[in-house]
């Protein structure tokens, strides 16, 4: 039987962690997953015992004082037998009440192999997860609910030949059973179909399907909450003003705003039709016409989760309660005006964009971060930041 490695809270010289008052959660993710780190910290604050399963030796996630035990869990690849066995051994050793996947592949694999995993899986059944990860199927459900989304079609040779102007190339989905390609292939913008062909071929060579999507110029935003019994609880809406990689990456800076009730109504309708339950982060691009276009569906922990948990504490806690069959508590809307920073990403962005000049942009990043919730840095839990710094220092 695989024995858990001691988490940071159990190491000599540290103050013992407060005994958990709730239950035991297992998070399987890469050790550098920022969303999983934010979730582990939120679970710990709510009184849960937190186990982490990663392919590495823990990474930044395992270095957190929120982590009570770490386990070796391989990524779900090549039939996923190693992944299944790793989750089973962790579940048996830790006696966990529920397991969460930190990324799309981890979430989908847990859903696909739930019958072989001896612990309740927080995510919906695989057919539901497969729907939200499939950009074409998601667009159809969005349209039915009255939500706008970019024109999307399979990247066939005929589609490439008939496309005019710039386009975004994406994977149709980011995980499927028997998947062999080792890394997520991110979306990329191209000025023409000819320029995009090499990316399409790269995705095909990895054993995945490529799609072509109409570029939408606008501000990135997100609607977040826990969907339970037909309602979105703990509603949090945010806008991102700075992205990395620029100009089409993840949030480097974001802030919470008032919730759009019309948008919420359409989203709740779509989630009901899909059959979703649990945490959700829906990403939108809103142009000058004010119409939000749905571009992504995250049904697991996400990069800026630290902002949502800062502005509306209790999101992942209530998700866990629902997942084990308990009734979630009432969650009000998030407080507007809360700030978030992924400082490393924002500094990298400033070096490239140089808004108002390099020094001014770098100074702006630091000033913004002084009053923001960080994705990794936390003065109460410095282990992840130290682990990240050491890893970069050792990198050749």
N, C-alpha and C positions, 0 to 999 in steps of 0.2 A: 504493500500500500504506500502510495506517495504521501510523504509527510509535508505539511505546510512549512515554508520558510518563515522565520520570524520577521514580522513587519517592523517598521521603525519604532512604533510605540512599545515594542517588547524588547528592544535592544538595551543592553546594560548602559547605565548612565543617563537614560531618559526617564522622565516622570511617567509612571504607568498610565495608560489611557483609562478614561472613565468607563466602567463596565457598561455595555450596551443595554438600553432600556427597551428597545424595539424588537429587533430580530437580526438576522444575518443575511447580508446581500453579497453576491459575487459579481464582479465586473470583469468581463473578458475583453481585452483591448490591447493595442500596442502600448508599450511603456511610455511613449511620448505623446499620447492622446490628451490634448488639452481639455476637451469636453469631459472625458472620463475622470480626469483629475478634479475638475470642478464638481462633478457628481459625487466622487468619493468624499470630498470635503463636506458637501451638503448632507450626505447620508450620515457622516460622523457627527455633524452638528445636531442632527435630529435624533441621535442616539442609537444608530445602527452599527453593528459589527461589520466591518468591510473587508472582504477578501478580494484579491486582484489576481487574475490569471493572464500572463503575457508570454510572448515567445522569447523575450529577452530576460535578463535577470532582474527585472522590475522597472528599470529606467526611472524617469522623473516621477511616474505614477507610483511605483513601489517605494520611492524615497519619501513619500508624504507621510506625515504623522497620522493622517486619516486611514492609512492602510494598516490593518491588523495582521494580515498574513498574505504571502505571495505564493503563487503556484506557476509551474511551467505549463502553458497551454499553447500549442502550435497554432499558427494561422490556418484557417479553413481552406486548404488547397489539396489538389490531387486526390479527390475522393473523400478528404476530410477525416480519415480514420484517426490520424494523430490528434486532430482537434477534438473529436468526440471523446477519445480516451482521456485526453487532458482535462476536459470539463468534467467527465465522470469521476476521475480521481480527485479533483479539487472539491467536487460536490460531496463525495463520500468523506473526505478528510475534514472538511469544514462544516458539515451539517448545515448547509445554507438553505434559506427559505425561498430564495428567488435568484435568478441569474439574469444579467443584462449584458447586451453586446455594445461595445463602444463605437463601432463603425458600421457601415452598410454591410460589409462582408460578415462581420461577427454577428450582427443582428439577423441577417438572412440565414446564416448557417444554424444558429440556435433555433430559429423557426422551422427550418427544414428538417432538423434532426431531433426535434423535441421529444419524440417517442423513445429515443435512445439515451436521453439525459435524465437522470434521476432527481431532478429538482425543477420546480415550476419555472417556465420561461416567461419573462415579462412582455415579450413582443407578441403581436397577433400571429395567426396561422400563416403558413408560408405563402398560400395563394394571395393573401392580403398584402404581405410584405413584398411579394413579387410584383404586384400591381403598382405599388408606389415607387418601386425602383425602376420600373419600365417607363421611360419618358413618353412613349407613344400612348400607352394605356392611361397614364396619369393625365395627359392632355385631354383625352376624351372625357374623363370624369370631371375635370376642371370646367370644360365647356358646358357639360350638362348642368353644372351648378351655377353657371353664369360668370365664371372666372375667366379672364383673358389669359392666354398663354401664347408663346411664340409659335409661329408655323413650324411644324416638325415633321420630318419624314425619314424613312430608312435611307441610308447612304448607298443606294445601288448605283451602278455605273450609269444607268439612265437618268437617275435623279441628279447626279453630279453634272452630267452633260446638259441637263435642262435648267440648272440653277444659274441665276444671274446676280452678280454683286457679292458682297461679303457674306460670310456664313460662320456659324459656330459648329465645330465638330465635337461630338460627345459619344461616350459609350451608351448604348441603349439601356444597359443595366450594369451595375458594378460588381455583381456576384451571381453565380449560378452553380448548382451542383456539378461536380467534376471539373470546376474551373482550375486552370493550371497557371495562368499568367500571375506573376508574383506581386504586382503593384497595381493600385488604382490608376487608371489613365485619365487625367483631368481634362476638362473641357478647354478648348483652345479656339481663339478667333482667327480667321483667315480673310484676306482681302478678296479672294477669288476661289472658285472651285479648283482651278489648276494648282494653286498654292496649298489647298487643303488635301489633295489626293494622297500625299505621303502619310499624313496623319490617319486617313481612312485605312490605308494599307497597313499601318502599324497596328491599329485596333484589330483588323481582320487577322493579322499574323498572330496576335495574342489569343485568338480563339473567341473573340467577342464580336458583337455587331456594332457598327457605327451608325449614328444618326446625324442628319443635317438640321440645323436650327437657325431660324431667322434671328439676327442680332437685335437686341432691344437696348436702346440708349436711354439710360435713366439712373435713378438713385436706388441703391440696394436697400431693401428693408426686409423685415421678417415679422411674422405673427406666430406667437409661441403659446403653448398651454398644454394641459393634460386633458385629453378627450375622454369623457366618461359619461355613460348614460345619455348620449346625444348632445352633451354640452361641453364647451371648452372652458375648463377651469383654470384659474390663475392666469388669465389672459395678459400677455406681455407683447407689446409692439415696439419695435426698434428700427432706427435708420442708421445706415453706415455711411460715414462721410469720407473715410479713407480706407483703401483696400490694398492687400498684398497677397499675391503678386499683382502689380498694377498693370492694366486698369480693371481686370476682371477676376480678382481673387477673393479671399475671405476678409472678414471685417478686421481691420487694424485699429479703427476707432469706431465706436457706435454709442448711441444714447437712446434711452427709452422715450416714447412719445405717447400721446393719448391714443386709446384703442379706437379703431374705425369699426363702428357697429355694423355698417353695411357689409364690409369685408368679412367680419366674423360670421354673419349670417350665411354667406355663400360658402365659407370654409366649413362651417358645421354641416351644411347640406352635403358637401362633397365627402367629408369624412364619414358621415353616416352611410352614404351610398357605397363607399369603398369597404365599409365594415371595420374601420380602424378603431383602436383603443390605445390609450397610453400617451406618452409624451410625443409632441410634434412641434417641429419648427418648419414653417413654410416660408420660403424665400421668394421675394417679388422684386421686379425692377419696375419703377414708376417713372414714366417720361414726362415731358412738358404737358401732355394732355391730362395728367392726373390719374391715368388708368394703371392699376397695378397688374403686372403680368407674372403669373406663377412660373418660376424657372427651376425650383428644386423643392424636394420633400425630404426632410430629415426626420425619421421616426426613431431616433436614438439620440444619445448625448451629442452635442454640437459645439463648435469652437468657442462661441460667445456665451455658453451656458452660465459662466460666472456672472455675467450681467443680469440675466434673468433671475438667478438665485439671489442676487443682491437686491434687485428691485422688487422681487416677489418671492421671499423665502418660502420653501416648502414644496416646490414643483416635483423634484425627484422623490421626496419623501411621500407625497401623495400618490405618485405613480406606483411606488413600491407597495403602499397599502392596497391600492386597487388590484395589483398583480397577485397578492396573496389572498384576495377575497374579502379584505376589510373595506369599510366605507371611507372614502377620502373625506377629509374635512373641507369646510368651505374655504375657497381661495379667492380673495378679492383681486382686482386688476393691479398690475404692477405700478409702482410710483413713476410718473414721468420725470425726465430730467436726470436720471442716473447715467453715469458715464462708464465706459468700458474701453480698455486698451489691450491690444496684443503688442506690447512695446517693441519686441524684437522685430516683428513684421512692420510696425510703423516706422522704425528707424531705417530699415532696409528700403521702405517706400520713399522716405525723405531723401535718401541718397540718390534715388533715380528721378523722382519728380521735381524736387527742389522748388517747391512752391514759395515764391518770394525770395529764392536763394537758398543755398544749401544750409548755411548756419541758421537762418531764420526758421526753416522747416524743421531742422533737428531740434531747435529750441522749443518750437511749438509742440513737437511730439512729447518732449519731456514735461513741459508745463501741463499739457492735457492729462498726462499719466498721473500727475501729482494728486488729482482729485478724481481718479477713476479706479474702478475695480479691474485688476489685472488678470490675464488669462492664466499665468503661472505664478508670478510673485505674490507672496502673502507673508507679511512679517510674523504671523503666528505659525507659519509652516514653511520654513526656508529650504527644507530638504530638496524639493523639486528644482528650485532655482540653482542650488549648488550642484546638483547632479547634472543639469543641463550645461552649466558653465564648465564643469570638468570634462564632460564629453566633447565639447567644442575645443577645449584647450588641448585634449589628447589627439584630436583629429589631425592627420598629416596634411 
